[in-house]
Amino acid sequence: MASEFQGLSGKTFIQYHSLLFDIVEVVVVSGTGPNFCGHMMLRVDDYYFHTSGVYDHPMYITVSEYDTYLKKNEKTELFRTRRILYDKNAARDKLKNLLSEKWLWLIIPNNCVDFVEEVIGAGENDFNLISNCPTQLSKKIQQEIRMENMILTRRGHRARR
């Protein structure tokens, strides 16, 4: 089995001033072992952020480390979707707060999806995905929604503001 590489602890991240939130993507990768739901990460500019432990600080890796993360964890990228944030400062503040606190990961509730939702939601106002199981969000559905200028939420579809 490959050795795991999750990145560095978010509590050590100090590059907030360099985050412009020009590139914001929701990235879904395959799960490890029996995890059929996969794993969701947040890409912001040159970094990927995600939760990785049961009770630990969120982690971050650089864009250049992303392929290493996939290979060492025997994961594949399933899909990604780009987001446009209306309030980049609010998203930056939310990310900074979340990285400085330990995250209680509870498998399906309060998992990697919730982490991504909180950051993007701060910048989009009410960004909620329909499922906490990332693989349920198929690439086809995400593409159709983007093409229709809609957002998929737990409460159904709504027009993008």
Phi, psi and omega in degrees: 000142182290151176283140183284145174225110183256344182110199181256154179297135179300336180293344178265357182285123182234006186271030183301324181297335181273350181278110180265346184060034175285323175246116177229119182224142169267124185239127178247128177240163180295160178276174178252137178061231184281004182286096181278349182278342182081194184218139180249138179232162177244122174261128173232112180053247185262018184225151170246137179237144179196163173263145188220344183239166180295317176213088185205168176291145172303161184246164173218149174224158178275163177303321181290340178268352185302313179297324176296317177302312180299313184293312184290337180257007179052050181245159172231149177283130180266315173190167175215152177222137183274144179238148174246118183266137181272334180232083183296325179295319178296318178295318179298315180297318179296315179299315180300316179296316182294323180291334182275351182247152174286141182255126176271105184267123185242038178067276180269307175281152176054046183252202182300327180294316180299321178300311180296317179301319182296316181291309181293322179300326178295329181265343182248348185063097175076053172265110178226129178275157186286342184215148173268009176250099188308324181290345176290340181270082186295152179301320181297314180298314181299318180294318179298318181294316179298318181295328179272004180060042181240163176241132177274122180234170177297337181264008180112200182265146172216156181291143175290141181285000000 
